[in-house]
């Protein structure tokens, strides 16, 4: 059940990001530079660095959602234009 939810979320929200499951701090350090990890996770980043990283991630997510929304609208608009072009061509052939 949880696996289905994770796969749905990853396919709908993460696009082409890889999900990596880690076994512990040592394994996490093989995927993320320790300078970006807080001390509690075996890194050297302070709390201020973590807060700045979280704000940046929120901005990136906001941009990603906005870009996806615009892409969907553009696709709908192009579809409408294509439909109008087909209708226009059909009327001119008569």
The first five atom37 places (N, CA, C, CB, O) and aatype in JSON, in Angstrom:
{
  "aatype": [20, 20, 20, 20, 20, 20, 20, 20, 20, 20, 20, 20, 20, 20, 20, 20, 20, 20, 20, 20, 20, 20, 20, 20, 20, 20, 20, 20, 20, 20, 20, 20, 20, 20, 20, 20, 20, 20, 20, 20, 20, 20, 20, 20, 20, 20, 20, 20, 20, 20, 20, 20, 20, 20, 20, 20, 20, 20, 20, 20, 20, 20, 20, 20, 20, 20, 20, 20, 20, 20, 20, 20, 20, 20, 20, 20, 20, 20, 20, 20, 20, 20, 20, 20, 20, 20, 20, 20, 20, 20, 20, 20, 20, 20],
  "atom_mask": [
    [1, 1, 1, 1, 1],
    [1, 1, 1, 1, 1],
    [1, 1, 1, 1, 1],
    [1, 1, 1, 1, 1],
    [1, 1, 1, 1, 1],
    [1, 1, 1, 1, 1],
    [1, 1, 1, 1, 1],
    [1, 1, 1, 1, 1],
    [1, 1, 1, 1, 1],
    [1, 1, 1, 1, 1],
    [1, 1, 1, 1, 1],
    [1, 1, 1, 1, 1],
    [1, 1, 1, 1, 1],
    [1, 1, 1, 1, 1],
    [1, 1, 1, 1, 1],
    [1, 1, 1, 1, 1],
    [1, 1, 1, 1, 1],
    [1, 1, 1, 1, 1],
    [1, 1, 1, 1, 1],
    [1, 1, 1, 1, 1],
    [1, 1, 1, 1, 1],
    [1, 1, 1, 1, 1],
    [1, 1, 1, 1, 1],
    [1, 1, 1, 1, 1],
    [1, 1, 1, 1, 1],
    [1, 1, 1, 1, 1],
    [1, 1, 1, 1, 1],
    [1, 1, 1, 1, 1],
    [1, 1, 1, 1, 1],
    [1, 1, 1, 1, 1],
    [1, 1, 1, 1, 1],
    [1, 1, 1, 1, 1],
    [1, 1, 1, 1, 1],
    [1, 1, 1, 1, 1],
    [1, 1, 1, 1, 1],
    [1, 1, 1, 1, 1],
    [1, 1, 1, 1, 1],
    [1, 1, 1, 1, 1],
    [1, 1, 1, 1, 1],
    [1, 1, 1, 1, 1],
    [1, 1, 1, 1, 1],
    [1, 1, 1, 1, 1],
    [1, 1, 1, 1, 1],
    [1, 1, 1, 1, 1],
    [1, 1, 1, 1, 1],
    [1, 1, 1, 1, 1],
    [1, 1, 1, 1, 1],
    [1, 1, 1, 1, 1],
    [1, 1, 1, 1, 1],
    [1, 1, 1, 1, 1],
    [1, 1, 1, 1, 1],
    [1, 1, 1, 1, 1],
    [1, 1, 1, 1, 1],
    [1, 1, 1, 1, 1],
    [1, 1, 1, 1, 1],
    [1, 1, 1, 1, 1],
    [1, 1, 1, 1, 1],
    [1, 1, 1, 1, 1],
    [1, 1, 1, 1, 1],
    [1, 1, 1, 1, 1],
    [1, 1, 1, 1, 1],
    [1, 1, 1, 1, 1],
    [1, 1, 1, 1, 1],
    [1, 1, 1, 1, 1],
    [1, 1, 1, 1, 1],
    [1, 1, 1, 1, 1],
    [1, 1, 1, 1, 1],
    [1, 1, 1, 1, 1],
    [1, 1, 1, 1, 1],
    [1, 1, 1, 1, 1],
    [1, 1, 1, 1, 1],
    [1, 1, 1, 1, 1],
    [1, 1, 1, 1, 1],
    [1, 1, 1, 1, 1],
    [1, 1, 1, 1, 1],
    [1, 1, 1, 1, 1],
    [1, 1, 1, 1, 1],
    [1, 1, 1, 1, 1],
    [1, 1, 1, 1, 1],
    [1, 1, 1, 1, 1],
    [1, 1, 1, 1, 1],
    [1, 1, 1, 1, 1],
    [1, 1, 1, 1, 1],
    [1, 1, 1, 1, 1],
    [1, 1, 1, 1, 1],
    [1, 1, 1, 1, 1],
    [1, 1, 1, 1, 1],
    [1, 1, 1, 1, 1],
    [1, 1, 1, 1, 1],
    [1, 1, 1, 1, 1],
    [1, 1, 1, 1, 1],
    [1, 1, 1, 1, 1],
    [1, 1, 1, 1, 1],
    [1, 1, 1, 1, 1]
  ],
  "atom_positions": [
    [[0.82, -1.19, 0.0], [0.0, 0.0, 0.0], [0.86, 1.25, 0.0], [-0.93, 0.0, 1.2], [0.65, 2.15, -0.82]],
    [[1.84, 1.32, 0.91], [2.71, 2.49, 0.99], [3.58, 2.59, -0.26], [3.58, 2.44, 2.25], [3.88, 3.69, -0.72]],
    [[3.98, 1.46, -0.8], [4.81, 1.47, -2.01], [4.05, 2.08, -3.17], [5.28, 0.05, -2.36], [4.63, 2.82, -3.97]],
    [[2.78, 1.78, -3.3], [1.96, 2.36, -4.36], [1.86, 3.86, -4.23], [0.58, 1.74, -4.36], [1.92, 4.59, -5.22]],
    [[1.7, 4.33, -2.98], [1.62, 5.76, -2.73], [2.94, 6.44, -3.1], [1.27, 6.04, -1.26], [2.94, 7.49, -3.73]],
    [[4.05, 5.84, -2.7], [5.36, 6.42, -3.01], [5.58, 6.46, -4.52], [6.49, 5.6, -2.33], [6.09, 7.45, -5.04]],
    [[5.2, 5.41, -5.23], [5.4, 5.42, -6.67], [4.5, 6.44, -7.36], [5.15, 4.02, -7.25], [4.91, 7.08, -8.33]],
    [[3.27, 6.61, -6.86], [2.38, 7.63, -7.44], [2.92, 9.02, -7.18], [0.97, 7.51, -6.86], [2.92, 9.87, -8.07]],
    [[3.39, 9.27, -5.95], [3.95, 10.58, -5.64], [5.21, 10.84, -6.45], [4.26, 10.69, -4.15], [5.4, 11.95, -6.95]],
    [[6.05, 9.84, -6.57], [7.29, 10.05, -7.32], [7.01, 10.29, -8.79], [8.22, 8.86, -7.16], [7.7, 11.09, -9.41]],
    [[6.02, 9.62, -9.35], [5.74, 9.82, -10.76], [5.03, 11.14, -11.01], [4.91, 8.68, -11.3], [5.22, 11.75, -12.07]],
    [[4.21, 11.6, -10.07], [3.46, 12.83, -10.31], [4.21, 14.08, -9.85], [2.14, 12.76, -9.61], [3.99, 15.15, -10.42]],
    [[5.06, 13.98, -8.86], [5.71, 15.17, -8.32], [7.2, 15.28, -8.63], [5.53, 15.19, -6.85], [7.71, 16.39, -8.81]],
    [[7.87, 14.2, -8.71], [9.32, 14.26, -8.8], [9.86, 14.18, -10.22], [9.92, 13.17, -7.99], [11.05, 14.37, -10.43]],
    [[9.01, 13.91, -11.17], [9.42, 13.82, -12.57], [10.6, 12.88, -12.73], [9.78, 15.21, -13.11], [10.44, 11.67, -12.58]],
    [[11.77, 13.41, -13.01], [12.9, 12.53, -13.3], [13.93, 12.48, -12.17], [13.57, 12.97, -14.57], [15.1, 12.19, -12.42]],
    [[13.51, 12.77, -10.94], [14.41, 12.65, -9.81], [14.44, 11.2, -9.33], [13.99, 13.6, -8.66], [13.41, 10.52, -9.35]],
    [[15.6, 10.75, -8.92], [15.73, 9.4, -8.4], [15.43, 9.39, -6.9], [17.15, 8.84, -8.68], [15.84, 10.3, -6.17]],
    [[14.71, 8.38, -6.45], [14.49, 8.15, -5.03], [15.53, 7.16, -4.55], [13.05, 7.64, -4.74], [15.67, 6.07, -5.1]],
    [[16.25, 7.54, -3.52], [17.31, 6.69, -3.0], [17.01, 6.42, -1.53], [18.72, 7.35, -3.18], [16.85, 7.35, -0.75]],
    [[16.95, 5.16, -1.16], [16.74, 4.78, 0.22], [18.11, 4.49, 0.82], [15.78, 3.54, 0.34], [18.89, 3.72, 0.26]],
    [[18.39, 5.1, 1.96], [19.7, 4.92, 2.61], [19.53, 4.14, 3.9], [20.37, 6.29, 2.88], [18.47, 4.17, 4.54]],
    [[20.6, 3.45, 4.28], [20.56, 2.63, 5.48], [21.02, 3.37, 6.73], [21.42, 1.42, 5.29], [20.74, 2.93, 7.84]],
    [[21.71, 4.48, 6.57], [22.19, 5.21, 7.74], [22.99, 6.42, 7.31], [23.02, 4.31, 8.64], [23.05, 6.78, 6.14]],
    [[23.63, 7.05, 8.33], [24.4, 8.26, 8.05], [25.54, 8.02, 7.09], [24.94, 8.83, 9.34], [25.79, 8.85, 6.2]],
    [[26.24, 6.92, 7.24], [27.38, 6.63, 6.36], [26.91, 6.47, 4.92], [28.13, 5.36, 6.83], [27.56, 6.94, 3.99]],
    [[25.78, 5.81, 4.74], [25.24, 5.62, 3.4], [24.74, 6.95, 2.83], [24.09, 4.59, 3.41], [24.88, 7.21, 1.63]],
    [[24.18, 7.79, 3.68], [23.7, 9.1, 3.24], [24.87, 9.96, 2.75], [22.96, 9.82, 4.39], [24.74, 10.69, 1.77]],
    [[25.99, 9.86, 3.44], [27.17, 10.65, 3.06], [27.73, 10.24, 1.7], [28.25, 10.51, 4.13], [28.49, 11.0, 1.11]],
    [[27.37, 9.07, 1.21], [27.83, 8.68, -0.13], [27.0, 9.34, -1.22], [27.78, 7.16, -0.29], [27.41, 9.36, -2.38]],
    [[25.83, 9.87, -0.86], [24.94, 10.49, -1.84], [24.87, 12.0, -1.72], [23.56, 9.92, -1.7], [24.57, 12.69, -2.69]],
    [[25.15, 12.53, -0.52], [25.06, 13.97, -0.27], [26.37, 14.41, 0.38], [23.83, 14.33, 0.65], [26.86, 13.76, 1.31]],
    [[26.92, 15.51, -0.11], [28.15, 16.03, 0.49], [27.89, 16.4, 1.95], [28.68, 17.26, -0.29], [26.88, 17.02, 2.27]],
    [[28.81, 16.0, 2.82], [28.61, 16.22, 4.26], [28.53, 17.69, 4.63], [29.72, 15.56, 5.04], [27.98, 18.04, 5.67]],
    [[29.06, 18.57, 3.79], [28.97, 20.0, 4.11], [27.53, 20.5, 4.03], [29.87, 20.82, 3.16], [27.21, 21.56, 4.56]],
    [[26.66, 19.74, 3.37], [25.25, 20.12, 3.27], [24.38, 19.43, 4.31], [24.73, 19.79, 1.89], [23.2, 19.75, 4.44]],
    [[24.95, 18.5, 5.05], [24.18, 17.77, 6.06], [24.39, 18.39, 7.44], [24.59, 16.29, 6.08], [25.5, 18.82, 7.77]],
    [[23.33, 18.45, 8.25], [23.51, 18.94, 9.62], [24.31, 17.94, 10.46], [22.13, 19.22, 10.29], [24.45, 16.77, 10.08]],
    [[24.81, 18.41, 11.58], [25.64, 17.56, 12.44], [24.9, 16.3, 12.88], [26.09, 18.34, 13.67], [25.51, 15.25, 13.04]],
    [[23.6, 16.4, 13.08], [22.82, 15.24, 13.5], [22.79, 14.12, 12.48], [21.43, 15.66, 13.79], [22.46, 12.98, 12.81]],
    [[23.13, 14.43, 11.23], [23.16, 13.41, 10.18], [24.59, 13.14, 9.71], [22.3, 13.85, 9.0], [24.79, 12.59, 8.63]],
    [[25.57, 13.52, 10.54], [26.96, 13.22, 10.22], [27.63, 14.27, 9.35], [27.05, 11.91, 9.54], [28.68, 14.01, 8.76]],
    [[27.05, 15.43, 9.25], [27.61, 16.47, 8.41], [28.19, 17.62, 9.21], [26.57, 16.99, 7.48], [28.32, 17.55, 10.43]],
    [[28.53, 18.68, 8.48], [29.15, 19.83, 9.13], [28.35, 21.12, 8.95], [30.54, 20.02, 8.61], [28.81, 22.19, 9.36]],
    [[27.19, 21.04, 8.33], [26.38, 22.24, 8.1], [25.71, 22.67, 9.39], [25.33, 22.0, 7.0], [25.23, 21.84, 10.16]],
    [[25.67, 23.97, 9.61], [24.98, 24.49, 10.78], [23.5, 24.62, 10.5], [25.56, 25.85, 11.18], [23.04, 24.38, 9.38]],
    [[22.75, 24.99, 11.53], [21.31, 25.13, 11.38], [20.95, 26.23, 10.39], [20.67, 25.42, 12.71], [19.97, 26.1, 9.65]],
    [[21.74, 27.32, 10.35], [21.47, 28.41, 9.41], [21.61, 27.92, 7.98], [22.42, 29.6, 9.67], [20.81, 28.29, 7.11]],
    [[22.62, 27.09, 7.72], [22.8, 26.54, 6.37], [21.62, 25.65, 5.99], [24.11, 25.74, 6.29], [21.17, 25.67, 4.85]],
    [[21.13, 24.88, 6.95], [20.0, 23.99, 6.69], [18.75, 24.8, 6.39], [19.76, 23.07, 7.9], [17.99, 24.45, 5.48]],
    [[18.53, 25.88, 7.13], [17.36, 26.73, 6.88], [17.45, 27.38, 5.5], [17.24, 27.8, 7.97], [16.44, 27.47, 4.8]],
    [[18.63, 27.83, 5.12], [18.8, 28.44, 3.8], [18.55, 27.4, 2.71], [20.23, 29.04, 3.65], [17.94, 27.71, 1.69]],
    [[19.02, 26.19, 2.94], [18.81, 25.11, 1.96], [17.33, 24.8, 1.83], [19.6, 23.83, 2.36], [16.83, 24.59, 0.72]],
    [[16.62, 24.77, 2.96], [15.18, 24.48, 2.92], [14.42, 25.58, 2.18], [14.63, 24.32, 4.35], [13.51, 25.29, 1.41]],
    [[14.79, 26.84, 2.41], [14.14, 27.94, 1.69], [14.41, 27.83, 0.19], [14.64, 29.3, 2.21], [13.51, 28.05, -0.62]],
    [[15.64, 27.5, -0.17], [15.97, 27.32, -1.59], [15.15, 26.19, -2.19], [17.48, 27.04, -1.76], [14.63, 26.33, -3.3]],
    [[15.02, 25.08, -1.48], [14.26, 23.95, -2.0], [12.79, 24.32, -2.18], [14.38, 22.75, -1.05], [12.16, 23.9, -3.15]],
    [[12.25, 25.1, -1.26], [10.86, 25.55, -1.4], [10.69, 26.43, -2.62], [10.41, 26.3, -0.14], [9.68, 26.33, -3.32]],
    [[11.67, 27.29, -2.88], [11.6, 28.14, -4.07], [11.7, 27.31, -5.34], [12.71, 29.2, -4.04], [11.0, 27.56, -6.32]],
    [[12.58, 26.31, -5.33], [12.73, 25.44, -6.49], [11.43, 24.68, -6.74], [13.9, 24.44, -6.28], [10.99, 24.57, -7.89]],
    [[10.81, 24.17, -5.68], [9.54, 23.46, -5.84], [8.45, 24.38, -6.38], [9.1, 22.87, -4.5], [7.67, 23.98, -7.25]],
    [[8.4, 25.62, -5.88], [7.43, 26.58, -6.38], [7.64, 26.88, -7.85], [7.5, 27.86, -5.57], [6.68, 26.96, -8.62]],
    [[8.89, 27.05, -8.24], [9.2, 27.29, -9.65], [8.81, 26.08, -10.5], [10.7, 27.6, -9.83], [8.24, 26.24, -11.58]],
    [[9.12, 24.9, -10.01], [8.8, 23.67, -10.73], [7.29, 23.54, -10.95], [9.32, 22.44, -9.97], [6.84, 23.24, -12.05]],
    [[6.51, 23.78, -9.91], [5.06, 23.69, -10.04], [4.52, 24.75, -11.0], [4.39, 23.85, -8.67], [3.64, 24.46, -11.81]],
    [[5.05, 25.96, -10.91], [4.63, 27.02, -11.83], [4.98, 26.69, -13.27], [5.27, 28.33, -11.43], [4.17, 26.91, -14.17]],
    [[6.18, 26.17, -13.49], [6.6, 25.82, -14.84], [5.74, 24.69, -15.41], [8.08, 25.41, -14.85], [5.38, 24.71, -16.59]],
    [[5.4, 23.71, -14.58], [4.54, 22.62, -15.04], [3.14, 23.12, -15.37], [4.47, 21.5, -13.99], [2.53, 22.67, -16.35]],
    [[2.62, 24.05, -14.57], [1.31, 24.62, -14.82], [1.3, 25.39, -16.14], [0.89, 25.55, -13.65], [0.36, 25.28, -16.93]],
    [[2.35, 26.17, -16.38], [2.46, 26.92, -17.63], [2.59, 25.97, -18.82], [3.67, 27.87, -17.59], [1.98, 26.2, -19.86]],
    [[3.36, 24.9, -18.66], [3.52, 23.93, -19.75], [2.2, 23.28, -20.1], [4.55, 22.86, -19.37], [1.9, 23.07, -21.28]],
    [[1.4, 22.95, -19.09], [0.08, 22.37, -19.36], [-0.82, 23.35, -20.09], [-0.59, 21.92, -18.05], [-1.51, 22.98, -21.04]],
    [[-0.8, 24.61, -19.66], [-1.63, 25.62, -20.32], [-1.19, 25.84, -21.76], [-1.57, 26.94, -19.55], [-2.02, 25.97, -22.66]],
    [[0.12, 25.87, -21.97], [0.62, 26.03, -23.34], [0.21, 24.85, -24.21], [2.15, 26.18, -23.34], [-0.17, 25.03, -25.37]],
    [[0.29, 23.65, -23.66], [-0.12, 22.47, -24.43], [-1.6, 22.55, -24.78], [0.17, 21.18, -23.64], [-1.98, 22.21, -25.91]],
    [[-2.43, 22.99, -23.85], [-3.86, 23.14, -24.14], [-4.08, 24.2, -25.21], [-4.64, 23.5, -22.87], [-4.9, 24.02, -26.11]],
    [[-3.35, 25.3, -25.11], [-3.48, 26.37, -26.08], [-3.06, 25.91, -27.47], [-2.65, 27.58, -25.64], [-3.75, 26.2, -28.45]],
    [[-1.95, 25.21, -27.56], [-1.49, 24.69, -28.86], [-2.51, 23.71, -29.42], [-0.1, 24.02, -28.72], [-2.77, 23.7, -30.62]],
    [[-3.08, 22.89, -28.56], [-4.13, 21.97, -29.0], [-5.33, 22.71, -29.56], [-4.57, 21.07, -27.86], [-5.89, 22.31, -30.58]],
    [[-5.72, 23.79, -28.89], [-6.84, 24.6, -29.4], [-6.48, 25.25, -30.73], [-7.22, 25.68, -28.37], [-7.3, 25.29, -31.65]],
    [[-5.24, 25.75, -30.85], [-4.81, 26.34, -32.12], [-4.83, 25.31, -33.25], [-3.41, 26.94, -31.99], [-5.27, 25.59, -34.36]],
    [[-4.33, 24.12, -32.95], [-4.33, 23.07, -33.96], [-5.74, 22.7, -34.37], [-3.61, 21.83, -33.43], [-6.0, 22.47, -35.55]],
    [[-6.66, 22.66, -33.42], [-8.06, 22.35, -33.73], [-8.66, 23.44, -34.61], [-8.89, 22.2, -32.44], [-9.36, 23.16, -35.58]],
    [[-8.37, 24.7, -34.27], [-8.88, 25.81, -35.08], [-8.3, 25.76, -36.49], [-8.54, 27.16, -34.42], [-9.0, 26.04, -37.46]],
    [[-7.02, 25.4, -36.6], [-6.39, 25.32, -37.92], [-7.05, 24.23, -38.76], [-4.89, 25.04, -37.78], [-7.26, 24.42, -39.95]],
    [[-7.37, 23.1, -38.14], [-8.05, 22.02, -38.85], [-9.42, 22.48, -39.3], [-8.16, 20.76, -37.97], [-9.82, 22.24, -40.44]],
    [[-10.15, 23.14, -38.41], [-11.47, 23.65, -38.77], [-11.38, 24.68, -39.9], [-12.17, 24.27, -37.55], [-12.2, 24.67, -40.82]],
    [[-10.4, 25.56, -39.83], [-10.22, 26.59, -40.84], [-9.92, 25.95, -42.2], [-9.09, 27.56, -40.44], [-10.48, 26.35, -43.22]],
    [[-9.03, 24.97, -42.19], [-8.69, 24.28, -43.45], [-9.9, 23.56, -44.01], [-7.53, 23.29, -43.23], [-10.12, 23.55, -45.22]],
    [[-10.69, 22.96, -43.13], [-11.88, 22.25, -43.58], [-12.89, 23.2, -44.21], [-12.53, 21.52, -42.42], [-13.53, 22.86, -45.21]],
    [[-13.03, 24.39, -43.63], [-13.97, 25.37, -44.19], [-13.46, 25.91, -45.52], [-14.19, 26.53, -43.21], [-14.27, 26.17, -46.42]],
    [[-12.17, 26.08, -45.68], [-11.64, 26.65, -46.92], [-11.65, 25.66, -48.07], [-10.23, 27.15, -46.69], [-11.59, 26.06, -49.23]],
    [[-11.73, 24.37, -47.77], [-11.74, 23.35, -48.82], [-13.13, 23.19, -49.43], [-11.26, 22.02, -48.27], [-13.25, 22.62, -50.51]],
    [[-14.15, 23.68, -48.78], [-15.52, 23.49, -49.28], [-15.86, 24.41, -50.41], [-16.49, 23.69, -48.19], [-16.97, 24.36, -50.92]]
  ]
}
